[in-house]
Amino acid sequence: MRKMFVVVLMFVLGNAAQASSTLRVGSQVLVAGDSQERVVELLGRPSSKTHPHRARHSRRSVQVLERTDGGERWRYRRDGHITVVTIVDGRVVDIDDRKL
């Protein structure tokens, strides 16, 4: 019973923030694989840009690299949402849209 509760709770919390590969902007759609120029065309200039650090795990000198390494996260505030677009090598790899 307890395991089932944990699974349901994780499912509910996981749906609160949606990371996906698409974002509707008006009548157009931004998708993973689009260029950073397309992001600017649809969303404008970002409120901020960050460069995520490499994820390093010290267990026996194993280094785990995430797909966002070497990229940028562009953050937008729009219509009661925070939208973070992750760009690697000039292309969108992830879109995270959260309601405020």
Buried (B, 14 or more C-beta within 10 A) or exposed (E): EEEEEEEEEEEEEEEEEEEEEEBEBEEEEBEBEBEBEBBEEBBEEBEEEEEEEEEEEEEEEEEEEEEBEEBBBBBBEEEEEBBBBBBBEEBBBBBBBEEE
